[in-house]
């Protein structure tokens, strides 16, 4: 499998690190990950009924990305990421605050790097600051695996290497 989750030692801050080789150049992978119009497509690319997906991006240091998604208006997730580092097409660092339909909120720091790997890109995600191991483990097993799969499907459909 191309996802490689790693977790820190018990005395380290709760973090995860995952990688995925994507079928595109670093520029193309970075843009697919950060461009609102492309995100709106890949967010729902693997769903029979993608539901609600609303995304706005101001891609600059101090800018933010707001994403709202879910199956129905009463079951929406919301995430606001503030851009701390924007180094296209190599690195992106954000402070992310997310909330689920049940009202749970969480703030973490996410660092994403894009490294050329032949005609592909090694995308690495390091997310820090999880409140408990179970939440970190859910993000490692479900959230990032799903995001990687959606981005890869989108890039393959769009002929990613360009």
N, C-alpha and C positions, 0 to 999 in steps of 0.2 A: 504494500500500500504506500502511496506517496505522501501521506500525512505522517509527520513524525512528532507526536506530542512529547514534551519533556516537562517535568515539574521540578521545582526547587526542593532543596533539603528542608526538613521540618522547621529549622530556625530562620530560614530565609523568607522574605515577603512572598505571599502567594502569587505565583506567576505561571504562565504557560508559554511554551515556544513551539510553534508549528511551522512546517515548511511544505511547499508544494511546487512542483515544476509545472509551469504554465506554457502553453503552446503559442508564445508571442514574444516580441521584443520587450525589453524593460519599459520603453516608452508606451507601447500599446497596453501592456499589463497595468502600468501606473494609471494611465488615462481611464481604462475600464474600471479600475477600482475607485477613482476619484471623480469622474464626470457624472453629474446628476442624471443626464439622459441615458447614459449607458447603464448606470446602476438600476434605473427604473425597469430596464429590460431584464438584466440578469437576476435581480431580486426574485422575479417570478418565473424565470425561464424553465424551471423543473416542475412547476405546479400546474395541475389541470385547471384550477381556478386561482389565479394569483391574488385575488382579493384587492385590498387597498395598498397602494405604494405611493407615497409622496416624499420627494427628496429635493432639498435645496442645498447648494454648495457655494461657498465663498472661499475658494482655494487660495489662501494666503495666510501667512503667519498672523495670528489674531483673528482670522476669519473662522467660520464654523460651517459644519454640515448638520442639517437637521433631517432625520429620516423618521417617517411615521408609516407603519405597516401593520397589517393584520387581516384576518379573514372577514371582519365586519366592523362597523363603527364602534361597537361596544367591546371589541376585543383587539384594541390597538396597542402595539409596542411603540415606544418613542426613544430615540437616541439623539443626543446632541454632542457632537465632537468639536472641540476647539482645537484648531491647528497650532501646534507649538513649533514644529519644524516642517517645512515644505522644501524638499530638494529633489525636484523632478529630474529624471525618473528613478532616482536612487532610494530615497528615504522619506518617510512621512511619520511624524510623531503627533499624537493627539491626546487630549484629555477627554475621555468619553463618559458621559452620564446617561444611563439608560433607565427606562422604567417599563414595567410590564403591566398588563391589564389589571392585575391584582393589586397594583400600587407599590410593589417592591421597586426600590431604586438602588443603583450601584454606580460608583464612579471608579474608573480605572484609567491607566495610561496604556496606550497602544502604540507600539513602534512597528512599522512595516517597512521592510527593505525589498528591493527589486534588483537582483543580480543576474547579469547576462550569463547564460549557460548554453553555449552554442546558439542555435536558432530559437532557444526557449529562454525562460526567465525563472530563476529560483526566487519565489516569493516567501519571505520569512516574516512571521508575526510573533511578537513578544508582547504579551498583555500582563500587566502587573497591577496588584492592589485588590485582588479578589477578597471578599469578606470571609469566606469559608472554603475549605477544600471541595465540598460538594458542588459549589457554584463553578469553581475553576474547572473541575472535572467535566461538568456539563458543557462548558464552553469548549473544552478540548475534544469531547466526544461528539458533540452535536453542532454547535454554533459555527465554529471555524471549519469543520469538515463540510458542512452544508454550504458555507460561503465559498470555499475553494471550489467545490463541485459546480456551483452556479457560475462562478467567474470562468472556470475552464470551459463549461458548456457554451457560454456566450462567446468566448474567444474562438473556440472551434467553429461555431456557427458563422462568425464574422470573418473567418480566415485570418486569425490572430497575428501572424508574423509581420504584417505590414507596419 
